[in-house]
């Protein structure tokens, strides 16, 4: 193994990659005039390539230093996944964040609740959208934020709480969506919490993919949105309260079923 591998350098690789990624996203997707006349399929293909680009530098860095990608990106096997709990958490997380969207829209803090990147202009584009949103994005973002960054911070003896909060902050920042930054940050905390207790990003990938699937359906079936917006204002509040309570109970129940023993040193908890 190479002796010049340092976690400090790896952290710099992470930040440089993240900044470059944000600049490219800012130039291509936020400034819509650049791709205004491009076909939707071209936009999806570019998005897939940008997602892969996000993971490529840290992946090459780890490989060139002859380190285990399985260890650094934390995609180790987790045994028998409790699919029921993961499905429940995915659904409840989606309902809670959707309720926040509707509430913010109703009180004027959010002007648009439709994710235009998930609106299909042609039905055959659904194949590229599925590859991008349901496969590539969950894998890349979980490996980058809850895998590589998690490994660096925990190995450098940062506390689990700081690791969860900081990775969630960067996760929300990378999406560059001011109107939804709170919801993205909250989702990041949930995914980071699960990634920490599972010692793996695999459950997070599953939840992330299910969440994006539900978001895809909600964006392309206007009746769902209209029933919330033009229905009783109490509906989003009810979804938020009930969904939030059940989400917390589901996460605590999942944690209790895992029985994962973390290695403790000096009063702090680290990965094995």
Secondary structure, 3 states (H helix, E strand, C coil): CCCCCCHHHHHHHHHHHHHHHHHHHHHHHHCHHHCCCCCHHHHHHHHHHHHHHHHHHHHHHHHHCCCCHHHHCCCCCCCCCCHHHHHHHHHHHHHHHHHHHHHHHHCCCCCCCCCHHHCCCCHHHHHHHHHHHHHHHHHHHHHHHHHHHHHHHHHCCCCHHHHHHHHHHHHHHHHCCHHHHHHHHHHHHHHHHHHHHHCCCHHHHHHHHHHHHHHHHHHHCHHHHHHHHCCCCHHHHHHHHHHHHHHHHHHHHHHHHHCCCCEEECCEEECC
